[in-house]
């Protein structure tokens, strides 16, 4: 048993920790009261990057809270980028909607990859509708944008690069088709490419996808003169193809490599967005706690994994603020197995030897606890005690919860603050029907 395991074995939060949490926590209004809820987060308005987590991928309150916070940061503090744990081409449909742009071409419908409920839900639609209305009165260059950070869109990203080049440089498009021809047979089964590459001991497609990205970058001055936004979109899709090729090969080697490739790509995309929007650009990130908290303060980091939160802290220092989200009990939208059907599952009350138990013992239904300020050093010291923390992704298996969903962490080093909801409920997924009255540019392509 490791030293950390010995420390955390059957040890719950101390009375001193609970008492300090209760004293320092700020009760929050309901997140649907956007202005009142968002006002508690004005303190982060000077940051360059605010990373907003979630303890599950299917909890309504987490989406609503992030929406209220983001609205406030956009309206009052000049944030202009919303970057989320979603695929770039899918999020582009929302981005085109909220910025009143023509829809970018696609091979198929958006947000149809498992887990569809993660972004095709009422909570995201309500935020997108608000952002579209907010942007309507602004000049095009001042509108807030919405982007995906993830790496899973191999097929759509290949299609996006080819479609862009068809319109601006047919000769370059022909070269791109030849290069991407190596991956084309696998574009609808990228995991199959990873298996085949590992079995053959080959990475034959790597040089081709790197060459394609390099050509787009070399010819940037020529392409920028035509349409800078479309060039940037094509480059990001070419970067996804490159990252996906590496990711699916690494996935079959095991270890931390595939996780690290994915989070390095997501962080690189965030940095590219900040650079593209120019000096003074500020971003809000929506992703799971496991991506936005500092991995070095968790079991993830102790076994060699890093994440966006750790990289953002290294790059931006005090201008990066990471806020975790937690809950004790309620319901959640999740599946029992990968590619399984969405279910509304009951979330068990948190273990007594977890950080969640400490927040539960405060008796507060909703709260913000911030331990960054110099006067909070006593609380920071208490939260340096290693304890268990719960993480529910798109899969939730309550029958094996301890083994499947708990990990060890040092909360004071993982986050700068915590948003707590004692009881939460599942997100409301959107059906496949076209919502009544929705415009043709409706973001989910239904």
Number of C-alpha atoms within 10 A of each C-alpha: 7 6 8 15 13 10 14 18 13 13 14 18 23 12 11 12 22 22 15 17 23 20 12 16 21 16 17 19 16 16 20 14 12 18 14 16 18 22 15 16 15 13 9 17 18 17 19 22 27 27 27 31 28 28 20 27 27 31 24 21 23 29 25 22 22 22 25 23 25 28 20 23 26 21 12 12 16 18 26 23 23 21 24 23 19 22 23 26 29 23 25 22 26 29 25 20 24 26 24 16 13 10 17 15 14 17 11 10 13 21 22 14 14 14 21 17 23 25 24 21 19 18 21 22 18 13 19 21 15 14 24 21 14 17 17 13 10 12 9 12 10 13 21 22 25 25 25 23 27 23 26 22 22 26 20 25 28 24 21 24 26 22 17 19 21 15 9 15 12 14 10 16 19 14 16 23 18 14 19 22 16 16 24 17 12 16 21 14 13 22 18 15 22 23 17 16 19 17 10 9 10 12 16 12 18 18 11 20 25 17 15 25 21 15 14 21 15 11 11 16 12 13 18 13 9 12 11 15 11 16 24 19 19 23 23 23 25 27 22 30 29 23 23 26 25 19 24 22 24 21 18 17 13 10 13 16 18 20 20 18 22 23 23 17 23 25 21 18 21 25 14 14 22 19 12 13 16 10 8 11 16 24 28 26 27 25 24 22 28 24 24 29 30 29 27 20 21 24 17 19 16 14 12 14 20 27 25 27 32 24 19 26 18 12 12 13 14 14 17 23 25 26 22 25 22 25 28 22 18 17 19 26 28 29 21 15 12 11 13 13 13 20 15 15 19 16 22 13 15 21 19 16 18 24 28 24 21 24 29 23 17 18 11 16 18 20 21 21 21 20 22 16 9 8 9 13 13 13 22 22 12 19 23 16 19 23 27 30 22 24 19 24 19 22 22 24 17 16 9 9 17 14 10 15 17 18 16 21 29 23 25 23 17 24 25 20 21 22 24 26 24 21 17 20 20 22 27 19 19 18 12 11 7 14 11 6 7 10 10 11 17 20 24 21 17 15
